[in-house]
Amino acid sequence: MTDRAPYRITGRTGEWELVLGLEVHAQVASHAKLFSGAGVGFGAAPNQQVSLVDAGFPGMLPVINRFCVEQAIRTGLGLRAKVNLVSRFDRKNYFYPDLPQGYQISQFKDPIIGEGVLVVERNDGSTFEVGIERLHLEQDAGKLLHDQEPNLTYVDLNRSGVALMEIVSRPDMRSPEDAAAYVKTLRQLVRYLGTCDGDMEKGNLRADVNVSVRKPGDPLGTRCEIKNVNSMRYIQQAIVYEARRQVEILEDGGVIHQETRLFDAGKGETRSMRSKEDAHDYRYFPDPDLLPLVLDPAWVKEIEATLPELPDAKRARLQSQYGLSAYDAGVLVSDAERAAYFETAAAGRDAKLVANFVTNELLSHLSKDGLEFDQSPIPASDIASLVELIETNVISSKIAKEVFERMWAGEGAPAAIVEAQGLRQVTDTGAIEAAIDAIIAANPDKAAAVKDKPQALGWFVGQVMKATGGKANPAAVNEILRSRLGMTDPA
C-alpha cells in the first residue's frame, strides 16, 4: 500500500477530514429475475418483462434463482470475502408506487456474503484497501415515469424483481478521488467475474454515497446518504458539494441531521430527499415464503475453481511476463477483452511495441470514432503482423504509424499495405550514403561544426529521413552519418 498526503477541507475554523463509505448496487448479470422467470434486459417496452410475482399479485410465491445466487458467491469470492453457508431473506417494508408488493425482499441480519477487502488502485498507481462489510442479494423496485404527461405519473415494472447485489463498504475512504477509484475498481472486478456488466449509464451499477466530516482525530460525524449516483464524475462532484455543505453548517454552529439526499447533476449540488430511516423503520422480518438459503460447501468450491484471473493478479503478471510499465499494464487490464487482445497480439512479438500500438493508436482511434473495444475493425493478428514488420526492419516505427492509419481505413493487412504503397524501408546502404553525401555537400558549415556540437547530428538524421521519404533505416542512417562526419561512436 502507498501512503499519500491526506485530503483536507479548509474551513474558517481549520481543517476538516472527509469520511466516506459506499453502498454499490450492482445488477446481477442474469437472464431472469431473482424470484421469477421474467426476462431481464435493457430497452424493452414498459411492463413487457413482468411476471405476476413481480407485479405483486395475491397468492404468487417467489422462487429463488439459483444462477443469481451463484453470481453473488462468485462476487464474494472475488472480494476475498466470507461466503456464509446459511443466509436468510427478509421483508423490508415501505410503501412506494413502484413497489407493488409493499415490501422489498432483501437480506438484513444474515447476508450471503460477509466481510472482505478490495485493493483499490488510484490513477497515479498508488493503492489502498477498502474493507467490505457485506454483500447481500435483494430485488430491485420498478421505475416511475414523470415525463409522459404533465398531470400523470406512469409505473414501469420491468425492473421490479431484478436481482441486485448490494455491496456495502466500510467508511475507509477519505477523498472524492478515492471514492471514484473504489467504484472503478469494483466495476472492473464484477465485469471480470461476469457477474454484472457495470453499465452505469443504464443504471446497472449505481452508488449510494455516505458522506460525513469531522475534525482530524475526532469521532465519526453524522452521515448523509446521497442516493443513486451513476458516474465517477458525479460521485466526486456530489462528495465535494456535500462535504462543503456540512462544514459550513457545523462552522455556523448548526447540526447535521442524518438524511437521504439526491444529487442534481445540472446544478452540481445535493438536495434533501427524506430523513434517513433506521432499520427499525422498515420493520424487517424473515420472509415467510422463503426458506433459509443453505449452500453446499462443495458447490462453493466448484464456483471458486471457475474464477478467472482477477485484475490485480493479471496486472502483476503482465508487468513481470512482458516487461510492461505499471501504467501500460493498468491500461490493458482495465478491460478483460483489451488484455486478452494484447496477449494474443504479443505472442512471439515485442510486447512493449504491441502495448504501445494498443494503448496509444488503437485506443485513440476507438475513442475518436466512439467505438467500444469489441468493435475494433483491426484484429489482434494484424497488430502482431505490423509489429513483426518493424522487428524485421521491413518498415520503421514512423512508417508503421502510417500503415496503422491505412489499416484503420480498411485498406487491408499490414504487409499488403506496405507493398501496395511502396513503404518498405530503405536498407540499401548505397542509396543512404548517396543521400547523406548530398546533404553534407549542401551544408558544409553544419558538417564542420557537428564535432563540437554532437547534438547537431539529429538535424542531419532528420534531413536524410526527409530526403528518403522516411523510409531509410534509422540505425543505418546514424551509423553512416557518424562515419562521414568523423564522429566517434557513443560510449
C-alpha positions as CSV (number, residue, x, y, z in Angstrom):
1,M,0.0,0.0,0.0
2,T,1.1,3.5,-0.7
3,D,0.7,6.5,1.7
4,R,-0.1,9.9,0.4
5,A,-0.9,13.3,1.8
6,P,-4.4,13.3,3.4
7,Y,-7.2,15.1,1.7
8,R,-8.5,18.1,3.8
9,I,-11.2,20.7,3.5
10,T,-10.2,24.1,4.8
11,G,-12.9,26.0,6.7
12,R,-13.0,29.1,8.8
13,T,-12.1,27.1,12.0
14,G,-9.4,25.0,10.5
15,E,-9.1,21.7,8.6
16,W,-11.8,19.1,8.3
17,E,-11.5,15.4,7.3
18,L,-13.9,13.5,5.0
19,V,-15.2,10.1,5.9
20,L,-16.8,8.1,3.1
21,G,-18.5,4.8,2.7
22,L,-20.3,3.5,-0.3
23,E,-23.2,1.1,-0.9
24,V,-23.0,0.0,-4.5
25,H,-26.0,-1.7,-6.2
26,A,-24.8,-4.0,-8.9
27,Q,-27.4,-5.6,-11.2
28,V,-26.7,-9.3,-11.4
29,A,-25.9,-10.5,-14.9
30,S,-28.7,-13.0,-15.4
31,H,-31.4,-13.8,-18.0
32,A,-34.2,-13.9,-15.3
33,K,-35.2,-12.1,-12.2
34,L,-34.3,-13.0,-8.6
35,F,-37.6,-14.7,-7.7
36,S,-39.4,-15.1,-11.0
37,G,-38.8,-16.4,-14.6
38,A,-39.5,-13.0,-16.1
39,G,-36.8,-11.8,-18.6
40,V,-34.2,-9.1,-17.9
41,G,-32.9,-6.7,-20.5
42,F,-32.5,-3.0,-21.2
43,G,-34.7,-1.2,-23.7
44,A,-37.9,-3.3,-23.5
45,A,-41.2,-1.6,-23.8
46,P,-42.7,-0.6,-20.4
47,N,-44.2,-3.5,-18.5
48,Q,-43.2,-6.2,-21.0
49,Q,-40.9,-8.1,-18.6
50,V,-43.2,-8.6,-15.7
51,S,-44.5,-11.7,-14.1
52,L,-47.4,-12.0,-11.6
53,V,-44.8,-12.3,-8.9
54,D,-43.1,-9.1,-9.9
55,A,-46.4,-7.3,-10.1
56,G,-47.3,-8.3,-6.5
57,F,-50.5,-10.3,-7.4
58,P,-52.0,-12.1,-4.4
59,G,-51.0,-15.7,-3.8
60,M,-47.9,-15.5,-6.0
61,L,-44.9,-17.2,-4.3
62,P,-41.2,-16.3,-5.0
63,V,-38.8,-19.0,-6.2
64,I,-35.1,-18.3,-5.8
65,N,-33.0,-18.1,-9.0
66,R,-30.0,-20.4,-8.4
67,F,-27.9,-18.7,-11.0
68,C,-28.3,-15.3,-9.2
69,V,-27.1,-17.0,-6.0
70,E,-24.1,-18.4,-7.9
71,Q,-23.3,-14.9,-9.2
72,A,-23.3,-13.5,-5.7
73,I,-21.0,-16.2,-4.5
74,R,-18.6,-15.5,-7.4
75,T,-18.5,-11.8,-6.5
76,G,-17.9,-12.6,-2.8
77,L,-15.0,-14.9,-3.7
78,G,-13.6,-12.2,-5.9
79,L,-13.8,-9.8,-3.0
80,R,-11.9,-12.3,-0.8
81,A,-14.9,-12.2,1.4
82,K,-16.5,-14.8,3.7
83,V,-19.2,-16.9,2.0
84,N,-21.9,-17.5,4.5
85,L,-23.2,-21.1,4.1
86,V,-26.5,-20.1,5.7
87,S,-28.3,-16.8,4.9
88,R,-31.9,-15.6,5.0
89,F,-34.2,-13.3,3.1
90,D,-36.2,-10.7,4.9
91,R,-39.0,-8.3,4.0
92,K,-38.1,-4.6,4.1
93,N,-41.4,-2.9,4.4
94,Y,-42.1,0.5,2.9
95,F,-44.6,2.0,0.5
96,Y,-43.8,3.4,-2.9
97,P,-45.8,3.3,-6.1
98,D,-43.2,1.3,-8.0
99,L,-43.0,-1.4,-5.2
100,P,-46.2,-3.3,-5.9
101,Q,-45.8,-5.9,-3.1
102,G,-45.5,-3.1,-0.5
103,Y,-42.1,-4.6,0.6
104,Q,-38.7,-5.4,-0.9
105,I,-37.2,-8.9,-0.4
106,S,-33.7,-8.3,0.8
107,Q,-31.2,-9.7,3.3
108,F,-30.7,-8.0,6.7
109,K,-29.0,-9.8,9.6
110,D,-27.8,-12.8,7.6
111,P,-26.4,-11.8,4.2
112,I,-25.0,-14.3,1.8
113,I,-21.5,-12.7,1.8
114,G,-19.7,-11.3,4.9
115,E,-16.6,-9.3,5.4
116,G,-13.9,-9.0,2.7
117,V,-11.4,-6.5,1.3
118,L,-10.8,-4.7,-2.0
119,V,-7.4,-3.4,-3.0
120,V,-8.0,-0.2,-4.9
121,E,-5.6,1.4,-7.4
122,R,-5.6,5.2,-7.8
123,N,-4.8,6.8,-11.2
124,D,-1.3,7.5,-10.0
125,G,-0.6,3.8,-9.4
126,S,-0.7,4.0,-5.6
127,T,-3.1,1.6,-3.8
128,F,-5.2,1.4,-0.7
129,E,-7.5,-1.1,0.9
130,V,-11.2,-0.7,1.5
131,G,-13.0,-3.1,3.9
132,I,-16.1,-4.8,2.6
133,E,-18.7,-5.1,5.3
134,R,-21.2,-7.3,3.4
135,L,-22.8,-8.2,0.1
136,H,-26.4,-9.2,0.1
137,L,-29.0,-10.1,-2.6
138,E,-32.2,-8.1,-3.0
139,Q,-34.8,-7.4,-5.6
140,D,-34.9,-4.0,-7.4
141,A,-38.0,-1.8,-7.5
142,G,-39.8,-0.6,-10.6
143,K,-39.5,2.9,-12.2
144,L,-41.7,5.9,-12.1
145,L,-42.1,7.9,-15.4
146,H,-42.9,11.5,-14.7
147,D,-42.3,12.9,-18.2
148,Q,-45.0,11.2,-20.3
149,E,-47.9,13.5,-19.4
150,P,-48.0,16.7,-17.4
151,N,-50.5,15.6,-14.8
152,L,-49.8,11.8,-14.6
153,T,-47.1,9.5,-13.4
154,Y,-46.7,6.1,-15.1
155,V,-45.2,3.0,-13.5
156,D,-42.9,0.7,-15.4
157,L,-42.3,-2.6,-13.6
158,N,-39.7,-4.1,-15.9
159,R,-37.0,-3.6,-13.3
160,S,-39.2,-4.9,-10.5
161,G,-37.7,-8.1,-9.1
162,V,-34.4,-7.7,-11.0
163,A,-31.6,-9.2,-8.9
164,L,-29.2,-6.7,-7.2
165,M,-26.1,-7.3,-5.2
166,E,-25.7,-4.5,-2.6
167,I,-22.0,-4.3,-1.8
168,V,-21.5,-2.2,1.4
169,S,-18.1,-0.8,2.2
170,R,-16.5,0.2,5.5
171,P,-16.1,4.0,5.9
172,D,-12.4,3.7,4.7
173,M,-12.3,6.3,2.0
174,R,-11.1,9.9,2.7
175,S,-11.3,11.8,-0.6
176,P,-13.6,12.1,-3.6
177,E,-10.9,10.6,-5.8
178,D,-10.6,7.6,-3.6
179,A,-14.3,7.0,-3.7
180,A,-14.4,7.2,-7.5
181,A,-11.3,4.9,-7.7
182,Y,-13.1,2.4,-5.4
183,V,-16.2,2.3,-7.7
184,K,-14.0,2.0,-10.7
185,T,-12.0,-0.9,-9.2
186,L,-15.2,-2.6,-8.1
187,R,-16.8,-2.2,-11.5
188,Q,-13.7,-3.7,-13.1
189,L,-13.9,-6.7,-10.8
190,V,-17.5,-7.6,-11.4
191,R,-17.0,-7.2,-15.1
192,Y,-14.0,-9.6,-15.0
193,L,-16.1,-12.1,-13.0
194,G,-19.0,-11.7,-15.4
195,T,-21.4,-11.0,-12.5
196,C,-22.5,-7.5,-13.6
197,D,-22.0,-5.6,-16.9
198,G,-21.2,-2.5,-14.9
199,D,-23.1,-0.2,-17.3
200,M,-23.6,2.9,-15.1
201,E,-25.5,4.7,-17.9
202,K,-28.2,2.1,-17.8
203,G,-28.4,2.1,-14.0
204,N,-26.9,-1.4,-13.8
205,L,-24.3,-0.2,-11.3
206,R,-25.0,2.8,-9.1
207,A,-23.7,4.1,-5.8
208,D,-25.3,5.4,-2.6
209,V,-22.5,7.7,-1.1
210,N,-22.4,8.2,2.6
211,V,-20.6,11.4,3.5
212,S,-19.6,12.8,6.9
213,V,-17.0,15.3,8.1
214,R,-15.0,15.7,11.3
215,K,-12.0,17.4,12.7
216,P,-9.0,15.1,12.2
217,G,-8.9,12.6,15.0
218,D,-12.4,13.3,16.3
219,P,-15.1,10.6,16.4
220,L,-17.2,10.0,13.3
221,G,-19.7,12.7,12.4
222,T,-23.3,12.3,11.3
223,R,-23.5,11.0,7.8
224,C,-25.8,11.9,4.9
225,E,-26.5,9.5,2.1
226,I,-26.6,10.6,-1.5
227,K,-28.7,8.2,-3.5
228,N,-28.2,6.6,-6.9
229,V,-25.2,8.4,-8.2
230,N,-24.3,6.8,-11.6
231,S,-21.0,8.1,-12.8
232,M,-17.4,8.5,-11.4
233,R,-17.5,12.2,-12.1
234,Y,-20.8,12.8,-10.4
235,I,-19.7,10.8,-7.4
236,Q,-16.8,13.2,-6.9
237,Q,-18.9,16.3,-7.5
238,A,-21.5,15.2,-5.1
239,I,-19.0,14.5,-2.4
240,V,-17.2,17.8,-2.8
241,Y,-20.5,19.7,-2.6
242,E,-22.0,17.7,0.3
243,A,-18.8,17.9,2.4
244,R,-18.6,21.7,1.9
245,R,-22.3,22.0,2.8
246,Q,-21.7,20.0,6.1
247,V,-18.6,22.0,7.0
248,E,-20.5,25.3,6.6
249,I,-23.4,24.1,8.8
250,L,-21.0,22.9,11.5
251,E,-18.9,26.1,11.5
252,D,-22.1,28.2,11.8
253,G,-22.9,26.2,15.0
254,G,-25.6,24.0,13.3
255,V,-26.2,20.3,13.5
256,I,-26.0,17.7,10.7
257,H,-29.2,15.7,10.5
258,Q,-29.0,12.2,9.1
259,E,-30.9,12.2,5.9
260,T,-31.1,10.9,2.3
261,R,-30.2,13.4,-0.4
262,L,-30.2,13.4,-4.2
263,F,-27.5,14.9,-6.4
264,D,-28.7,17.4,-9.1
265,A,-26.0,17.0,-11.8
266,G,-27.3,20.1,-13.7
267,K,-26.8,22.3,-10.7
268,G,-23.9,20.4,-9.2
269,E,-25.5,20.2,-5.7
270,T,-27.3,17.9,-3.4
271,R,-30.8,18.4,-2.1
272,S,-32.8,16.8,0.7
273,M,-35.0,13.8,-0.3
274,R,-36.2,12.4,3.1
275,S,-35.0,11.9,6.6
276,K,-32.8,8.9,6.9
277,E,-34.6,5.8,8.1
278,D,-33.1,3.4,10.6
279,A,-33.5,-0.4,10.3
280,H,-36.5,-0.5,12.7
281,D,-38.4,1.9,10.5
282,Y,-38.5,-0.8,7.8
283,R,-40.0,-3.4,10.2
284,Y,-37.6,-6.1,8.9
285,F,-38.8,-9.7,9.5
286,P,-37.9,-13.0,7.8
287,D,-39.8,-13.6,4.6
288,P,-42.3,-16.4,5.4
289,D,-42.4,-17.5,1.7
290,L,-38.7,-18.3,1.5
291,L,-36.7,-20.9,3.5
292,P,-33.2,-20.1,4.7
293,L,-30.7,-20.3,1.9
294,V,-28.3,-23.2,2.7
295,L,-25.2,-23.6,0.5
296,D,-23.4,-26.8,-0.2
297,P,-19.6,-26.2,0.6
298,A,-18.7,-28.4,-2.4
299,W,-20.7,-26.2,-4.7
300,V,-18.9,-23.1,-3.4
301,K,-15.6,-24.8,-4.1
302,E,-16.7,-25.6,-7.6
303,I,-17.6,-22.0,-8.2
304,E,-14.2,-20.9,-6.8
305,A,-12.4,-23.2,-9.2
306,T,-14.0,-21.4,-12.2
307,L,-12.9,-17.9,-11.2
308,P,-10.9,-16.1,-13.9
309,E,-7.5,-14.4,-13.3
310,L,-8.5,-11.3,-11.4
311,P,-7.4,-7.8,-12.4
312,D,-4.7,-7.3,-9.7
313,A,-3.1,-10.6,-10.4
314,K,-3.3,-10.0,-14.2
315,R,-1.7,-6.6,-13.8
316,A,1.3,-8.0,-11.9
317,R,1.7,-10.9,-14.4
318,L,1.7,-8.6,-17.4
319,Q,4.4,-6.5,-15.8
320,S,6.6,-9.5,-14.9
321,Q,6.0,-11.6,-18.0
322,Y,6.1,-8.9,-20.7
323,G,8.2,-6.2,-19.0
324,L,5.4,-3.6,-19.2
325,S,5.3,-0.5,-17.1
326,A,2.7,-0.2,-14.3
327,Y,0.8,2.3,-16.4
328,D,0.6,0.2,-19.6
329,A,-0.4,-2.9,-17.6
330,G,-3.1,-0.9,-15.8
331,V,-4.5,0.5,-19.1
332,L,-4.6,-3.0,-20.6
333,V,-6.0,-4.7,-17.5
334,S,-8.8,-2.1,-17.1
335,D,-10.8,-4.2,-19.6
336,A,-10.6,-8.0,-19.8
337,E,-11.2,-8.1,-23.5
338,R,-8.5,-5.5,-24.0
339,A,-6.0,-7.5,-22.0
340,A,-6.8,-10.7,-24.0
341,Y,-6.4,-8.8,-27.3
342,F,-3.0,-7.6,-26.1
343,E,-1.8,-11.1,-25.2
344,T,-3.0,-12.5,-28.5
345,A,-1.1,-9.9,-30.4
346,A,2.0,-10.1,-28.2
347,A,2.6,-13.8,-28.6
348,G,6.1,-14.2,-30.1
349,R,6.4,-10.4,-30.7
350,D,7.9,-7.4,-29.0
351,A,5.4,-6.9,-26.2
352,K,6.3,-3.3,-25.5
353,L,5.8,-2.4,-29.1
354,V,2.4,-4.2,-29.1
355,A,1.4,-2.4,-25.9
356,N,2.3,0.9,-27.5
357,F,0.0,0.3,-30.5
358,V,-2.8,-1.0,-28.4
359,T,-2.8,1.7,-25.7
360,N,-1.9,4.6,-28.0
361,E,-3.0,4.2,-31.6
362,L,-5.8,1.7,-31.2
363,L,-7.5,3.2,-28.1
364,S,-7.2,6.7,-29.5
365,H,-8.9,5.7,-32.8
366,L,-11.6,3.8,-30.9
367,S,-12.3,6.8,-28.7
368,K,-12.3,9.2,-31.6
369,D,-14.9,7.2,-33.5
370,G,-17.0,6.4,-30.4
371,L,-16.4,2.6,-30.6
372,E,-16.2,0.0,-27.9
373,F,-13.2,-2.2,-27.8
374,D,-15.1,-5.2,-29.2
375,Q,-16.0,-3.1,-32.2
376,S,-12.4,-2.7,-33.3
377,P,-12.0,-3.2,-37.1
378,I,-8.4,-4.3,-36.6
379,P,-7.9,-7.9,-35.3
380,A,-5.1,-8.7,-32.8
381,S,-3.4,-10.7,-35.5
382,D,-2.9,-7.6,-37.7
383,I,-1.3,-5.7,-34.8
384,A,1.1,-8.7,-34.4
385,S,1.9,-8.6,-38.2
386,L,2.5,-4.8,-38.0
387,V,5.0,-5.2,-35.1
388,E,6.7,-8.1,-37.0
389,L,7.3,-5.7,-39.9
390,I,9.1,-3.3,-37.5
391,E,11.1,-6.1,-35.9
392,T,12.3,-7.5,-39.2
393,N,13.3,-4.0,-40.4
394,V,10.8,-4.0,-43.3
395,I,9.4,-0.7,-42.0
396,S,10.4,1.9,-39.4
397,S,8.3,2.8,-36.4
398,K,7.3,6.0,-38.0
399,I,6.1,4.3,-41.2
400,A,4.3,1.8,-39.0
401,K,2.0,4.6,-37.8
402,E,1.1,5.5,-41.4
403,V,0.4,1.8,-42.1
404,F,-1.8,1.7,-39.0
405,E,-3.8,4.6,-40.3
406,R,-4.4,2.7,-43.5
407,M,-5.3,-0.4,-41.6
408,W,-7.9,1.6,-39.7
409,A,-9.3,2.9,-43.0
410,G,-9.8,-0.7,-44.1
411,E,-7.1,-0.9,-46.8
412,G,-6.1,-4.4,-45.8
413,A,-3.4,-6.3,-43.9
414,P,-0.1,-4.6,-42.9
415,A,2.2,-6.4,-45.3
416,A,-0.2,-5.8,-48.3
417,I,-0.4,-2.1,-47.5
418,V,3.4,-1.8,-47.3
419,E,3.8,-3.4,-50.7
420,A,0.9,-1.5,-52.3
421,Q,2.1,1.9,-51.1
422,G,5.8,1.3,-51.6
423,L,6.5,1.8,-47.9
424,R,9.2,-0.8,-47.5
425,Q,12.2,0.6,-45.5
426,V,15.3,1.5,-47.5
427,T,18.2,-0.7,-46.3
428,D,20.4,-0.2,-49.3
429,T,23.5,1.4,-47.8
430,G,24.4,2.8,-51.2
431,A,21.2,4.8,-51.5
432,I,21.5,6.0,-48.0
433,E,25.2,7.0,-48.5
434,A,24.2,9.0,-51.6
435,A,21.5,10.9,-49.7
436,I,23.9,11.6,-46.9
437,D,26.7,12.8,-49.2
438,A,24.3,15.2,-50.9
439,I,23.1,16.7,-47.7
440,I,26.7,17.1,-46.3
441,A,27.8,18.7,-49.6
442,A,24.9,21.2,-49.4
443,N,25.7,22.1,-45.8
444,P,29.5,22.2,-45.3
445,D,29.3,24.6,-42.3
446,K,26.9,22.4,-40.4
447,A,29.0,19.4,-41.2
448,A,32.2,21.1,-39.9
449,A,30.5,22.2,-36.7
450,V,29.0,18.9,-35.8
451,K,32.1,17.6,-34.0
452,D,31.8,20.4,-31.5
453,K,28.1,20.2,-31.3
454,P,27.2,16.4,-31.4
455,Q,23.6,17.2,-30.8
456,A,23.5,18.7,-34.3
457,L,23.6,15.1,-35.6
458,G,19.8,15.0,-35.1
459,W,19.4,17.7,-37.8
460,F,21.3,15.6,-40.3
461,V,19.2,12.5,-39.4
462,G,16.0,14.5,-40.0
463,Q,17.2,15.7,-43.4
464,V,18.2,12.2,-44.5
465,M,14.8,10.8,-43.4
466,K,13.1,13.7,-45.2
467,A,15.1,13.0,-48.4
468,T,14.2,9.3,-48.3
469,G,10.5,9.8,-47.6
470,G,11.0,8.5,-44.0
471,K,11.9,5.1,-45.4
472,A,15.6,4.9,-44.6
473,N,16.7,2.5,-41.9
474,P,17.4,4.8,-38.8
475,A,20.2,2.7,-37.5
476,A,22.0,2.6,-40.8
477,V,21.5,6.4,-41.2
478,N,23.1,7.1,-37.8
479,E,26.0,4.7,-38.4
480,I,26.8,6.1,-41.9
481,L,26.4,9.8,-40.7
482,R,28.8,9.3,-37.8
483,S,31.4,7.8,-40.2
484,R,31.0,10.5,-42.8
485,L,31.2,13.3,-40.2
486,G,34.1,11.8,-38.4
487,M,32.3,11.3,-35.1
488,T,33.3,8.6,-32.6
489,D,30.8,6.0,-31.6
490,P,28.9,6.9,-28.4
491,A,30.1,5.2,-25.3
